[in-house]
């Protein structure tokens, strides 16, 4: 299965994320700090999408979209982190990182509640 997404031209791309999610917002901030050429436009997903169906989207100008974990790989590739993308695409690494991504994306709101609970206690 070919899962690697290559974006070789320096065009403006769009990444859509769940703006209500703290983990998603931190990931986008991290990508934005690395985006020195201002190639990535970050947008929050529309509120009319059900919370369970909100997925990270990466879109290049010809309307091709990549979702979830592969959106992160595409964004890193767009920013020039090709060695990192190649490493993350190795079979054992990709399988492990996809499992971690799936776990974090499934329970992201619970982590958010836990963080709020710790702030109340602290």
Biopython code that builds the backbone (N, CA, C, O; Angstrom):
import numpy as np
from Bio.PDB.StructureBuilder import StructureBuilder

atoms = [
    (1, "UNK", "N", (0.838, -1.171, 0.000)),
    (1, "UNK", "CA", (0.000, 0.000, 0.000)),
    (1, "UNK", "C", (0.886, 1.238, 0.000)),
    (1, "UNK", "O", (1.708, 1.412, 0.900)),
    (2, "UNK", "N", (0.731, 2.077, -0.976)),
    (2, "UNK", "CA", (1.517, 3.309, -1.052)),
    (2, "UNK", "C", (0.801, 4.381, -0.258)),
    (2, "UNK", "O", (-0.286, 4.826, -0.627)),
    (3, "UNK", "N", (1.415, 4.786, 0.826)),
    (3, "UNK", "CA", (0.771, 5.746, 1.709)),
    (3, "UNK", "C", (1.521, 7.057, 1.780)),
    (3, "UNK", "O", (1.061, 7.995, 2.431)),
    (4, "UNK", "N", (2.660, 7.143, 1.129)),
    (4, "UNK", "CA", (3.459, 8.349, 1.215)),
    (4, "UNK", "C", (2.913, 9.400, 0.254)),
    (4, "UNK", "O", (2.623, 9.112, -0.907)),
    (5, "UNK", "N", (2.782, 10.594, 0.752)),
    (5, "UNK", "CA", (2.253, 11.708, -0.020)),
    (5, "UNK", "C", (3.390, 12.688, -0.241)),
    (5, "UNK", "O", (3.996, 13.158, 0.723)),
    (6, "UNK", "N", (3.687, 12.998, -1.476)),
    (6, "UNK", "CA", (4.777, 13.923, -1.763)),
    (6, "UNK", "C", (4.232, 15.260, -2.234)),
    (6, "UNK", "O", (3.332, 15.323, -3.072)),
    (7, "UNK", "N", (4.774, 16.290, -1.701)),
    (7, "UNK", "CA", (4.414, 17.648, -2.104)),
    (7, "UNK", "C", (5.729, 18.355, -2.401)),
    (7, "UNK", "O", (6.357, 18.902, -1.494)),
    (8, "UNK", "N", (6.148, 18.350, -3.648)),
    (8, "UNK", "CA", (7.473, 18.851, -3.993)),
    (8, "UNK", "C", (7.510, 20.329, -4.379)),
    (8, "UNK", "O", (8.574, 20.946, -4.323)),
    (9, "UNK", "N", (6.396, 20.902, -4.761)),
    (9, "UNK", "CA", (6.424, 22.288, -5.206)),
    (9, "UNK", "C", (6.095, 23.224, -4.047)),
    (9, "UNK", "O", (5.266, 22.892, -3.200)),
    (10, "UNK", "N", (6.730, 24.381, -4.003)),
    (10, "UNK", "CA", (6.482, 25.324, -2.908)),
    (10, "UNK", "C", (5.192, 26.116, -3.115)),
    (10, "UNK", "O", (5.239, 27.322, -3.357)),
    (11, "UNK", "N", (4.045, 25.449, -3.022)),
    (11, "UNK", "CA", (2.747, 26.110, -3.141)),
    (11, "UNK", "C", (2.134, 26.225, -1.754)),
    (11, "UNK", "O", (2.506, 25.501, -0.831)),
    (12, "UNK", "N", (1.200, 27.136, -1.624)),
    (12, "UNK", "CA", (0.470, 27.274, -0.367)),
    (12, "UNK", "C", (-0.476, 26.086, -0.226)),
    (12, "UNK", "O", (-1.205, 25.761, -1.163)),
    (13, "UNK", "N", (-0.470, 25.441, 0.928)),
    (13, "UNK", "CA", (-1.343, 24.301, 1.202)),
    (13, "UNK", "C", (-2.213, 24.638, 2.408)),
    (13, "UNK", "O", (-1.919, 25.568, 3.159)),
    (14, "UNK", "N", (-3.277, 23.876, 2.582)),
    (14, "UNK", "CA", (-4.212, 24.112, 3.677)),
    (14, "UNK", "C", (-4.268, 22.886, 4.573)),
    (14, "UNK", "O", (-4.382, 21.756, 4.099)),
    (15, "UNK", "N", (-4.187, 23.127, 5.863)),
    (15, "UNK", "CA", (-4.380, 22.044, 6.821)),
    (15, "UNK", "C", (-5.547, 22.443, 7.716)),
    (15, "UNK", "O", (-5.548, 23.526, 8.300)),
    (16, "UNK", "N", (-6.536, 21.565, 7.821)),
    (16, "UNK", "CA", (-7.722, 21.819, 8.641)),
    (16, "UNK", "C", (-7.659, 20.913, 9.861)),
    (16, "UNK", "O", (-7.331, 19.732, 9.751)),
    (17, "UNK", "N", (-7.971, 21.467, 11.010)),
    (17, "UNK", "CA", (-7.851, 20.719, 12.257)),
    (17, "UNK", "C", (-8.994, 21.075, 13.195)),
    (17, "UNK", "O", (-9.712, 22.051, 12.978)),
    (18, "UNK", "N", (-9.148, 20.283, 14.223)),
    (18, "UNK", "CA", (-10.182, 20.513, 15.229)),
    (18, "UNK", "C", (-9.673, 21.582, 16.191)),
    (18, "UNK", "O", (-8.868, 21.292, 17.076)),
    (19, "UNK", "N", (-10.134, 22.799, 16.021)),
    (19, "UNK", "CA", (-9.636, 23.923, 16.815)),
    (19, "UNK", "C", (-10.044, 23.829, 18.285)),
    (19, "UNK", "O", (-9.442, 24.490, 19.131)),
    (20, "UNK", "N", (-11.053, 23.020, 18.603)),
    (20, "UNK", "CA", (-11.483, 22.856, 19.992)),
    (20, "UNK", "C", (-10.569, 21.909, 20.765)),
    (20, "UNK", "O", (-10.602, 21.881, 21.995)),
    (21, "UNK", "N", (-9.770, 21.150, 20.063)),
    (21, "UNK", "CA", (-8.911, 20.146, 20.681)),
    (21, "UNK", "C", (-7.552, 20.761, 21.023)),
    (21, "UNK", "O", (-6.887, 21.340, 20.165)),
    (22, "UNK", "N", (-7.156, 20.626, 22.278)),
    (22, "UNK", "CA", (-5.888, 21.196, 22.732)),
    (22, "UNK", "C", (-4.710, 20.514, 22.042)),
    (22, "UNK", "O", (-3.766, 21.187, 21.629)),
    (23, "UNK", "N", (-4.753, 19.177, 21.911)),
    (23, "UNK", "CA", (-3.657, 18.456, 21.264)),
    (23, "UNK", "C", (-3.505, 18.872, 19.801)),
    (23, "UNK", "O", (-2.390, 19.038, 19.306)),
    (24, "UNK", "N", (-4.638, 19.036, 19.117)),
    (24, "UNK", "CA", (-4.601, 19.456, 17.706)),
    (24, "UNK", "C", (-4.016, 20.861, 17.586)),
    (24, "UNK", "O", (-3.202, 21.128, 16.702)),
    (25, "UNK", "N", (-4.432, 21.750, 18.473)),
    (25, "UNK", "CA", (-3.927, 23.122, 18.432)),
    (25, "UNK", "C", (-2.427, 23.176, 18.701)),
    (25, "UNK", "O", (-1.713, 23.958, 18.072)),
    (26, "UNK", "N", (-1.941, 22.348, 19.634)),
    (26, "UNK", "CA", (-0.503, 22.295, 19.904)),
    (26, "UNK", "C", (0.270, 21.770, 18.704)),
    (26, "UNK", "O", (1.353, 22.265, 18.392)),
    (27, "UNK", "N", (-0.289, 20.762, 18.028)),
    (27, "UNK", "CA", (0.372, 20.218, 16.836)),
    (27, "UNK", "C", (0.453, 21.270, 15.735)),
    (27, "UNK", "O", (1.478, 21.383, 15.064)),
    (28, "UNK", "N", (-0.605, 22.032, 15.545)),
    (28, "UNK", "CA", (-0.608, 23.076, 14.517)),
    (28, "UNK", "C", (0.367, 24.195, 14.883)),
    (28, "UNK", "O", (1.048, 24.730, 14.009)),
    (29, "UNK", "N", (0.441, 24.555, 16.176)),
    (29, "UNK", "CA", (1.423, 25.557, 16.600)),
    (29, "UNK", "C", (2.842, 25.087, 16.304)),
    (29, "UNK", "O", (3.683, 25.864, 15.853)),
    (30, "UNK", "N", (3.095, 23.815, 16.562)),
    (30, "UNK", "CA", (4.420, 23.251, 16.306)),
    (30, "UNK", "C", (4.752, 23.293, 14.817)),
    (30, "UNK", "O", (5.868, 23.643, 14.434)),
    (31, "UNK", "N", (3.781, 22.935, 13.983)),
    (31, "UNK", "CA", (4.001, 23.007, 12.533)),
    (31, "UNK", "C", (4.205, 24.448, 12.077)),
    (31, "UNK", "O", (5.045, 24.715, 11.218)),
    (32, "UNK", "N", (3.443, 25.374, 12.646)),
    (32, "UNK", "CA", (3.550, 26.784, 12.254)),
    (32, "UNK", "C", (4.922, 27.360, 12.593)),
    (32, "UNK", "O", (5.461, 28.167, 11.835)),
    (33, "UNK", "N", (5.494, 26.948, 13.733)),
    (33, "UNK", "CA", (6.839, 27.416, 14.092)),
    (33, "UNK", "C", (7.886, 26.939, 13.088)),
    (33, "UNK", "O", (8.869, 27.634, 12.832)),
    (34, "UNK", "N", (7.671, 25.752, 12.519)),
    (34, "UNK", "CA", (8.622, 25.202, 11.556)),
    (34, "UNK", "C", (8.398, 25.729, 10.138)),
    (34, "UNK", "O", (9.236, 25.535, 9.258)),
    (35, "UNK", "N", (7.278, 26.387, 9.926)),
    (35, "UNK", "CA", (6.900, 26.871, 8.593)),
    (35, "UNK", "C", (7.486, 28.266, 8.355)),
    (35, "UNK", "O", (6.775, 29.267, 8.437)),
    (36, "UNK", "N", (8.784, 28.321, 8.061)),
    (36, "UNK", "CA", (9.448, 29.623, 7.877)),
    (36, "UNK", "C", (9.075, 30.271, 6.548)),
    (36, "UNK", "O", (9.127, 31.496, 6.430)),
    (37, "UNK", "N", (8.700, 29.480, 5.548)),
    (37, "UNK", "CA", (8.328, 30.024, 4.239)),
    (37, "UNK", "C", (6.841, 30.339, 4.126)),
    (37, "UNK", "O", (6.370, 30.757, 3.069)),
    (38, "UNK", "N", (6.100, 30.137, 5.219)),
    (38, "UNK", "CA", (4.663, 30.420, 5.253)),
    (38, "UNK", "C", (3.909, 29.656, 4.165)),
    (38, "UNK", "O", (3.117, 30.238, 3.424)),
    (39, "UNK", "N", (4.161, 28.347, 4.075)),
    (39, "UNK", "CA", (3.529, 27.509, 3.059)),
    (39, "UNK", "C", (2.207, 26.899, 3.528)),
    (39, "UNK", "O", (1.389, 26.486, 2.706)),
    (40, "UNK", "N", (1.995, 26.840, 4.833)),
    (40, "UNK", "CA", (0.815, 26.156, 5.360)),
    (40, "UNK", "C", (-0.167, 27.165, 5.930)),
    (40, "UNK", "O", (0.184, 27.987, 6.777)),
    (41, "UNK", "N", (-1.403, 27.090, 5.452)),
    (41, "UNK", "CA", (-2.494, 27.883, 6.016)),
    (41, "UNK", "C", (-3.317, 26.959, 6.906)),
    (41, "UNK", "O", (-3.854, 25.959, 6.431)),
    (42, "UNK", "N", (-3.418, 27.281, 8.173)),
    (42, "UNK", "CA", (-4.162, 26.449, 9.118)),
    (42, "UNK", "C", (-5.562, 27.014, 9.306)),
    (42, "UNK", "O", (-5.741, 28.215, 9.513)),
    (43, "UNK", "N", (-6.552, 26.130, 9.229)),
    (43, "UNK", "CA", (-7.952, 26.526, 9.417)),
    (43, "UNK", "C", (-8.614, 25.542, 10.361)),
    (43, "UNK", "O", (-8.316, 24.348, 10.335)),
    (44, "UNK", "N", (-9.504, 26.041, 11.189)),
    (44, "UNK", "CA", (-10.297, 25.166, 12.034)),
    (44, "UNK", "C", (-11.382, 24.496, 11.202)),
    (44, "UNK", "O", (-11.893, 25.082, 10.248)),
    (45, "UNK", "N", (-11.729, 23.272, 11.567)),
    (45, "UNK", "CA", (-12.824, 22.572, 10.877)),
    (45, "UNK", "C", (-14.142, 23.260, 11.199)),
    (45, "UNK", "O", (-14.291, 23.823, 12.283)),
    (46, "UNK", "N", (-15.100, 23.225, 10.278)),
    (46, "UNK", "CA", (-16.410, 23.844, 10.547)),
    (46, "UNK", "C", (-17.111, 23.176, 11.736)),
    (46, "UNK", "O", (-16.940, 21.981, 11.975)),
    (47, "UNK", "N", (-17.893, 23.955, 12.472)),
    (47, "UNK", "CA", (-18.589, 23.428, 13.649)),
    (47, "UNK", "C", (-19.723, 22.485, 13.307)),
    (47, "UNK", "O", (-20.217, 21.779, 14.186)),
    (48, "UNK", "N", (-20.156, 22.453, 12.037)),
    (48, "UNK", "CA", (-21.269, 21.577, 11.681)),
    (48, "UNK", "C", (-20.828, 20.119, 11.532)),
    (48, "UNK", "O", (-21.670, 19.244, 11.329)),
    (49, "UNK", "N", (-19.535, 19.844, 11.630)),
    (49, "UNK", "CA", (-19.035, 18.466, 11.580)),
    (49, "UNK", "C", (-19.114, 17.875, 12.976)),
    (49, "UNK", "O", (-18.675, 18.500, 13.941)),
    (50, "UNK", "N", (-19.672, 16.671, 13.092)),
    (50, "UNK", "CA", (-19.790, 15.996, 14.376)),
    (50, "UNK", "C", (-18.403, 15.822, 14.995)),
    (50, "UNK", "O", (-17.421, 15.613, 14.283)),
    (51, "UNK", "N", (-18.331, 15.908, 16.311)),
    (51, "UNK", "CA", (-17.051, 15.821, 17.018)),
    (51, "UNK", "C", (-16.317, 14.524, 16.684)),
    (51, "UNK", "O", (-15.097, 14.533, 16.518)),
    (52, "UNK", "N", (-17.030, 13.428, 16.585)),
    (52, "UNK", "CA", (-16.405, 12.126, 16.301)),
    (52, "UNK", "C", (-15.863, 12.046, 14.880)),
    (52, "UNK", "O", (-14.969, 11.243, 14.609)),
    (53, "UNK", "N", (-16.380, 12.854, 13.978)),
    (53, "UNK", "CA", (-15.954, 12.796, 12.575)),
    (53, "UNK", "C", (-14.887, 13.825, 12.229)),
    (53, "UNK", "O", (-14.480, 13.921, 11.071)),
    (54, "UNK", "N", (-14.434, 14.585, 13.197)),
    (54, "UNK", "CA", (-13.417, 15.600, 12.924)),
    (54, "UNK", "C", (-12.064, 14.937, 12.771)),
    (54, "UNK", "O", (-11.549, 14.321, 13.705)),
    (55, "UNK", "N", (-11.492, 15.070, 11.582)),
    (55, "UNK", "CA", (-10.184, 14.495, 11.295)),
    (55, "UNK", "C", (-9.281, 15.573, 10.740)),
    (55, "UNK", "O", (-9.739, 16.524, 10.105)),
    (56, "UNK", "N", (-8.014, 15.416, 10.982)),
    (56, "UNK", "CA", (-7.018, 16.309, 10.436)),
    (56, "UNK", "C", (-7.023, 16.163, 8.920)),
    (56, "UNK", "O", (-6.954, 15.046, 8.409)),
    (57, "UNK", "N", (-7.104, 17.277, 8.194)),
    (57, "UNK", "CA", (-7.123, 17.257, 6.725)),
    (57, "UNK", "C", (-5.950, 18.058, 6.187)),
    (57, "UNK", "O", (-5.620, 19.115, 6.726)),
    (58, "UNK", "N", (-5.327, 17.572, 5.143)),
    (58, "UNK", "CA", (-4.260, 18.283, 4.450)),
    (58, "UNK", "C", (-4.656, 18.355, 2.993)),
    (58, "UNK", "O", (-4.921, 17.332, 2.362)),
    (59, "UNK", "N", (-4.697, 19.571, 2.454)),
    (59, "UNK", "CA", (-5.170, 19.756, 1.074)),
    (59, "UNK", "C", (-4.191, 20.614, 0.292)),
    (59, "UNK", "O", (-3.784, 21.684, 0.745)),
    (60, "UNK", "N", (-3.817, 20.131, -0.887)),
    (60, "UNK", "CA", (-2.979, 20.933, -1.780)),
    (60, "UNK", "C", (-3.890, 21.619, -2.788)),
    (60, "UNK", "O", (-5.058, 21.247, -2.902)),
    (61, "UNK", "N", (-3.395, 22.601, -3.517)),
    (61, "UNK", "CA", (-4.264, 23.404, -4.391)),
    (61, "UNK", "C", (-5.075, 22.623, -5.427)),
    (61, "UNK", "O", (-6.132, 23.106, -5.834)),
    (62, "UNK", "N", (-4.642, 21.456, -5.870)),
    (62, "UNK", "CA", (-5.439, 20.727, -6.859)),
    (62, "UNK", "C", (-6.538, 19.901, -6.203)),
    (62, "UNK", "O", (-7.085, 18.985, -6.818)),
    (63, "UNK", "N", (-6.864, 20.228, -4.946)),
    (63, "UNK", "CA", (-7.968, 19.639, -4.191)),
    (63, "UNK", "C", (-7.726, 18.198, -3.747)),
    (63, "UNK", "O", (-8.666, 17.531, -3.314)),
    (64, "UNK", "N", (-6.505, 17.705, -3.842)),
    (64, "UNK", "CA", (-6.209, 16.373, -3.307)),
    (64, "UNK", "C", (-6.146, 16.486, -1.789)),
    (64, "UNK", "O", (-5.526, 17.409, -1.260)),
    (65, "UNK", "N", (-6.786, 15.549, -1.081)),
    (65, "UNK", "CA", (-6.822, 15.600, 0.376)),
    (65, "UNK", "C", (-6.208, 14.340, 0.961)),
    (65, "UNK", "O", (-6.314, 13.251, 0.398)),
    (66, "UNK", "N", (-5.561, 14.518, 2.108)),
    (66, "UNK", "CA", (-5.017, 13.418, 2.886)),
    (66, "UNK", "C", (-5.528, 13.629, 4.309)),
    (66, "UNK", "O", (-5.639, 14.767, 4.765)),
    (67, "UNK", "N", (-5.839, 12.537, 5.013)),
    (67, "UNK", "CA", (-6.462, 12.647, 6.325)),
    (67, "UNK", "C", (-5.624, 11.979, 7.414)),
    (67, "UNK", "O", (-4.817, 11.089, 7.143)),
    (68, "UNK", "N", (-5.836, 12.432, 8.657)),
    (68, "UNK", "CA", (-5.281, 11.789, 9.831)),
    (68, "UNK", "C", (-3.765, 11.804, 9.896)),
    (68, "UNK", "O", (-3.125, 12.828, 9.657)),
    (69, "UNK", "N", (-3.208, 10.655, 10.222)),
    (69, "UNK", "CA", (-1.758, 10.509, 10.367)),
    (69, "UNK", "C", (-1.026, 10.901, 9.097)),
    (69, "UNK", "O", (0.041, 11.511, 9.162)),
    (70, "UNK", "N", (-1.583, 10.560, 7.942)),
    (70, "UNK", "CA", (-0.927, 10.873, 6.674)),
    (70, "UNK", "C", (-0.949, 12.381, 6.390)),
    (70, "UNK", "O", (-0.130, 12.877, 5.616)),
    (71, "UNK", "N", (-1.878, 13.105, 7.012)),
    (71, "UNK", "CA", (-1.874, 14.570, 6.898)),
    (71, "UNK", "C", (-0.657, 15.157, 7.610)),
    (71, "UNK", "O", (-0.072, 16.136, 7.148)),
    (72, "UNK", "N", (-0.281, 14.555, 8.731)),
    (72, "UNK", "CA", (0.915, 15.004, 9.440)),
    (72, "UNK", "C", (2.153, 14.734, 8.597)),
    (72, "UNK", "O", (3.031, 15.590, 8.482)),
    (73, "UNK", "N", (2.222, 13.534, 8.004)),
    (73, "UNK", "CA", (3.357, 13.212, 7.132)),
    (73, "UNK", "C", (3.431, 14.181, 5.955)),
    (73, "UNK", "O", (4.515, 14.633, 5.588)),
    (74, "UNK", "N", (2.287, 14.499, 5.367)),
    (74, "UNK", "CA", (2.260, 15.408, 4.223)),
    (74, "UNK", "C", (2.717, 16.809, 4.626)),
    (74, "UNK", "O", (3.439, 17.468, 3.878)),
    (75, "UNK", "N", (2.297, 17.263, 5.808)),
    (75, "UNK", "CA", (2.710, 18.586, 6.272)),
    (75, "UNK", "C", (4.218, 18.627, 6.528)),
    (75, "UNK", "O", (4.884, 19.599, 6.169)),
    (76, "UNK", "N", (4.752, 17.580, 7.144)),
    (76, "UNK", "CA", (6.202, 17.519, 7.373)),
    (76, "UNK", "C", (6.963, 17.477, 6.059)),
    (76, "UNK", "O", (8.010, 18.108, 5.915)),
    (77, "UNK", "N", (6.427, 16.726, 5.101)),
    (77, "UNK", "CA", (7.069, 16.640, 3.782)),
    (77, "UNK", "C", (7.050, 17.999, 3.095)),
    (77, "UNK", "O", (8.026, 18.392, 2.457)),
    (78, "UNK", "N", (5.949, 18.707, 3.224)),
    (78, "UNK", "CA", (5.816, 20.043, 2.629)),
    (78, "UNK", "C", (6.829, 21.015, 3.222)),
    (78, "UNK", "O", (7.332, 21.901, 2.531)),
    (79, "UNK", "N", (7.123, 20.839, 4.512)),
    (79, "UNK", "CA", (8.060, 21.723, 5.192)),
    (79, "UNK", "C", (9.521, 21.325, 4.975)),
    (79, "UNK", "O", (10.430, 21.999, 5.459)),
    (80, "UNK", "N", (9.743, 20.229, 4.248)),
    (80, "UNK", "CA", (11.105, 19.835, 3.928)),
    (80, "UNK", "C", (11.712, 18.806, 4.859)),
    (80, "UNK", "O", (12.915, 18.555, 4.785)),
    (81, "UNK", "N", (10.935, 18.212, 5.718)),
    (81, "UNK", "CA", (11.432, 17.189, 6.638)),
    (81, "UNK", "C", (11.334, 15.805, 5.992)),
    (81, "UNK", "O", (10.682, 14.908, 6.527)),
    (82, "UNK", "N", (11.976, 15.644, 4.857)),
    (82, "UNK", "CA", (11.842, 14.412, 4.085)),
    (82, "UNK", "C", (12.478, 13.205, 4.771)),
    (82, "UNK", "O", (11.954, 12.095, 4.678)),
    (83, "UNK", "N", (13.597, 13.408, 5.456)),
    (83, "UNK", "CA", (14.221, 12.287, 6.177)),
    (83, "UNK", "C", (13.318, 11.791, 7.297)),
    (83, "UNK", "O", (13.184, 10.586, 7.514)),
    (84, "UNK", "N", (12.709, 12.721, 7.995)),
    (84, "UNK", "CA", (11.777, 12.344, 9.054)),
    (84, "UNK", "C", (10.599, 11.580, 8.481)),
    (84, "UNK", "O", (10.168, 10.579, 9.053)),
    (85, "UNK", "N", (10.072, 12.047, 7.350)),
    (85, "UNK", "CA", (8.933, 11.382, 6.709)),
    (85, "UNK", "C", (9.339, 9.976, 6.253)),
    (85, "UNK", "O", (8.583, 9.021, 6.428)),
    (86, "UNK", "N", (10.537, 9.854, 5.668)),
    (86, "UNK", "CA", (10.999, 8.529, 5.245)),
    (86, "UNK", "C", (11.127, 7.582, 6.433)),
    (86, "UNK", "O", (10.756, 6.412, 6.340)),
    (87, "UNK", "N", (11.647, 8.083, 7.545)),
    (87, "UNK", "CA", (11.782, 7.261, 8.746)),
    (87, "UNK", "C", (10.408, 6.845, 9.273)),
    (87, "UNK", "O", (10.197, 5.682, 9.616)),
    (88, "UNK", "N", (9.474, 7.801, 9.337)),
    (88, "UNK", "CA", (8.133, 7.483, 9.839)),
    (88, "UNK", "C", (7.370, 6.553, 8.908)),
    (88, "UNK", "O", (6.419, 5.899, 9.336)),
    (89, "UNK", "N", (7.771, 6.481, 7.639)),
    (89, "UNK", "CA", (7.111, 5.592, 6.685)),
    (89, "UNK", "C", (7.676, 4.181, 6.691)),
    (89, "UNK", "O", (7.133, 3.308, 6.014)),
    (90, "UNK", "N", (8.756, 3.928, 7.438)),
    (90, "UNK", "CA", (9.250, 2.560, 7.551)),
    (90, "UNK", "C", (8.179, 1.713, 8.219)),
    (90, "UNK", "O", (7.522, 2.164, 9.157)),
    (91, "UNK", "N", (8.001, 0.485, 7.739)),
    (91, "UNK", "CA", (6.876, -0.326, 8.185)),
    (91, "UNK", "C", (6.744, -0.431, 9.702)),
    (91, "UNK", "O", (5.673, -0.110, 10.215)),
    (92, "UNK", "N", (7.763, -0.859, 10.456)),
    (92, "UNK", "CA", (7.519, -1.012, 11.903)),
    (92, "UNK", "C", (7.273, 0.323, 12.594)),
    (92, "UNK", "O", (6.464, 0.395, 13.519)),
    (93, "UNK", "N", (7.945, 1.363, 12.169)),
    (93, "UNK", "CA", (7.770, 2.684, 12.783)),
    (93, "UNK", "C", (6.382, 3.220, 12.461)),
    (93, "UNK", "O", (5.684, 3.715, 13.345)),
    (94, "UNK", "N", (5.978, 3.121, 11.185)),
    (94, "UNK", "CA", (4.668, 3.640, 10.769)),
    (94, "UNK", "C", (3.551, 2.938, 11.527)),
    (94, "UNK", "O", (2.596, 3.584, 11.959)),
    (95, "UNK", "N", (3.658, 1.623, 11.694)),
    (95, "UNK", "CA", (2.616, 0.881, 12.411)),
    (95, "UNK", "C", (2.495, 1.352, 13.855)),
    (95, "UNK", "O", (1.390, 1.546, 14.364)),
    (96, "UNK", "N", (3.629, 1.532, 14.504)),
    (96, "UNK", "CA", (3.619, 1.968, 15.894)),
    (96, "UNK", "C", (3.098, 3.401, 16.026)),
    (96, "UNK", "O", (2.271, 3.684, 16.893)),
    (97, "UNK", "N", (3.578, 4.296, 15.175)),
    (97, "UNK", "CA", (3.164, 5.695, 15.255)),
    (97, "UNK", "C", (1.684, 5.836, 14.898)),
    (97, "UNK", "O", (0.987, 6.661, 15.489)),
    (98, "UNK", "N", (1.194, 5.044, 13.942)),
    (98, "UNK", "CA", (-0.241, 5.092, 13.609)),
    (98, "UNK", "C", (-1.092, 4.646, 14.793)),
    (98, "UNK", "O", (-2.156, 5.214, 15.037)),
    (99, "UNK", "N", (-0.628, 3.624, 15.541)),
    (99, "UNK", "CA", (-1.374, 3.178, 16.721)),
    (99, "UNK", "C", (-1.419, 4.285, 17.776)),
    (99, "UNK", "O", (-2.466, 4.534, 18.374)),
    (100, "UNK", "N", (-0.286, 4.944, 18.002)),
    (100, "UNK", "CA", (-0.238, 6.039, 18.975)),
    (100, "UNK", "C", (-1.137, 7.189, 18.518)),
    (100, "UNK", "O", (-1.881, 7.754, 19.320)),
    (101, "UNK", "N", (-1.067, 7.538, 17.219)),
    (101, "UNK", "CA", (-1.912, 8.603, 16.682)),
    (101, "UNK", "C", (-3.396, 8.255, 16.846)),
    (101, "UNK", "O", (-4.195, 9.102, 17.243)),
    (102, "UNK", "N", (-3.755, 7.019, 16.542)),
    (102, "UNK", "CA", (-5.159, 6.608, 16.654)),
    (102, "UNK", "C", (-5.629, 6.692, 18.101)),
    (102, "UNK", "O", (-6.742, 7.145, 18.368)),
    (103, "UNK", "N", (-4.777, 6.252, 19.043)),
    (103, "UNK", "CA", (-5.121, 6.326, 20.458)),
    (103, "UNK", "C", (-5.322, 7.775, 20.891)),
    (103, "UNK", "O", (-6.320, 8.102, 21.533)),
    (104, "UNK", "N", (-4.362, 8.651, 20.536)),
    (104, "UNK", "CA", (-4.455, 10.047, 20.931)),
    (104, "UNK", "C", (-5.654, 10.748, 20.292)),
    (104, "UNK", "O", (-6.329, 11.547, 20.940)),
    (105, "UNK", "N", (-5.914, 10.447, 19.022)),
    (105, "UNK", "CA", (-7.041, 11.107, 18.355)),
    (105, "UNK", "C", (-8.377, 10.599, 18.874)),
    (105, "UNK", "O", (-9.357, 11.343, 18.894)),
    (106, "UNK", "N", (-8.426, 9.338, 19.295)),
    (106, "UNK", "CA", (-9.672, 8.787, 19.838)),
    (106, "UNK", "C", (-9.997, 9.382, 21.201)),
    (106, "UNK", "O", (-11.152, 9.701, 21.486)),
    (107, "UNK", "N", (-8.984, 9.530, 22.038)),
    (107, "UNK", "CA", (-9.208, 9.974, 23.418)),
    (107, "UNK", "C", (-8.755, 11.411, 23.675)),
    (107, "UNK", "O", (-8.488, 11.779, 24.819)),
    (108, "UNK", "N", (-8.668, 12.220, 22.629)),
    (108, "UNK", "CA", (-8.129, 13.577, 22.796)),
    (108, "UNK", "C", (-8.962, 14.439, 23.730)),
    (108, "UNK", "O", (-8.402, 15.258, 24.459)),
    (109, "UNK", "N", (-10.260, 14.285, 23.733)),
    (109, "UNK", "CA", (-11.085, 15.116, 24.617)),
    (109, "UNK", "C", (-10.974, 14.664, 26.073)),
    (109, "UNK", "O", (-11.128, 15.470, 26.990)),
    (110, "UNK", "N", (-10.710, 13.387, 26.280)),
    (110, "UNK", "CA", (-10.497, 12.917, 27.653)),
    (110, "UNK", "C", (-9.202, 13.481, 28.216)),
    (110, "UNK", "O", (-9.141, 13.830, 29.395)),
    (111, "UNK", "N", (-8.171, 13.574, 27.393)),
    (111, "UNK", "CA", (-6.919, 14.189, 27.834)),
    (111, "UNK", "C", (-7.149, 15.651, 28.182)),
    (111, "UNK", "O", (-6.566, 16.176, 29.130)),
    (112, "UNK", "N", (-7.994, 16.292, 27.413)),
    (112, "UNK", "CA", (-8.314, 17.694, 27.653)),
    (112, "UNK", "C", (-9.008, 17.849, 29.006)),
    (112, "UNK", "O", (-8.697, 18.767, 29.765)),
    (113, "UNK", "N", (-9.951, 16.949, 29.308)),
    (113, "UNK", "CA", (-10.653, 16.997, 30.593)),
    (113, "UNK", "C", (-9.692, 16.707, 31.737)),
    (113, "UNK", "O", (-9.788, 17.324, 32.798)),
    (114, "UNK", "N", (-8.769, 15.779, 31.533)),
    (114, "UNK", "CA", (-7.787, 15.459, 32.557)),
    (114, "UNK", "C", (-6.905, 16.667, 32.858)),
    (114, "UNK", "O", (-6.595, 16.935, 34.018)),
    (115, "UNK", "N", (-6.503, 17.392, 31.828)),
    (115, "UNK", "CA", (-5.693, 18.591, 32.010)),
    (115, "UNK", "C", (-6.472, 19.630, 32.810)),
    (115, "UNK", "O", (-5.919, 20.264, 33.709)),
    (116, "UNK", "N", (-7.751, 19.808, 32.490)),
    (116, "UNK", "CA", (-8.593, 20.765, 33.223)),
    (116, "UNK", "C", (-8.742, 20.337, 34.687)),
    (116, "UNK", "O", (-8.709, 21.174, 35.590)),
    (117, "UNK", "N", (-8.904, 19.045, 34.912)),
    (117, "UNK", "CA", (-9.059, 18.515, 36.275)),
    (117, "UNK", "C", (-7.780, 18.746, 37.087)),
    (117, "UNK", "O", (-7.846, 19.093, 38.267)),
    (118, "UNK", "N", (-6.622, 18.554, 36.456)),
    (118, "UNK", "CA", (-5.344, 18.769, 37.151)),
    (118, "UNK", "C", (-5.179, 20.242, 37.509)),
    (118, "UNK", "O", (-4.665, 20.561, 38.581)),
    (119, "UNK", "N", (-5.615, 21.158, 36.612)),
    (119, "UNK", "CA", (-5.541, 22.595, 36.912)),
    (119, "UNK", "C", (-6.398, 22.955, 38.108)),
    (119, "UNK", "O", (-6.008, 23.785, 38.929)),
    (120, "UNK", "N", (-7.589, 22.320, 38.213)),
    (120, "UNK", "CA", (-8.491, 22.598, 39.339)),
    (120, "UNK", "C", (-7.857, 22.125, 40.636)),
    (120, "UNK", "O", (-7.924, 22.817, 41.652)),
    (121, "UNK", "N", (-7.239, 20.943, 40.605)),
    (121, "UNK", "CA", (-6.621, 20.405, 41.811)),
    (121, "UNK", "C", (-5.359, 21.180, 42.206)),
    (121, "UNK", "O", (-5.042, 21.296, 43.390)),
    (122, "UNK", "N", (-4.646, 21.706, 41.211)),
    (122, "UNK", "CA", (-3.342, 22.357, 41.476)),
    (122, "UNK", "C", (-3.460, 23.722, 41.912)),
    (122, "UNK", "O", (-2.451, 24.379, 42.166)),
]
sb = StructureBuilder()
sb.init_structure("model")
sb.init_model(0)
sb.init_chain("A")
sb.init_seg("    ")
for serial, (resi, resn, name, xyz) in enumerate(atoms, 1):
    if name == "N":
        sb.init_residue(resn, " ", resi, " ")
    sb.init_atom(name, np.array(xyz, "f"), 0.0, 1.0, " ", f" {name:<3s}", serial, name[0])
structure = sb.get_structure()
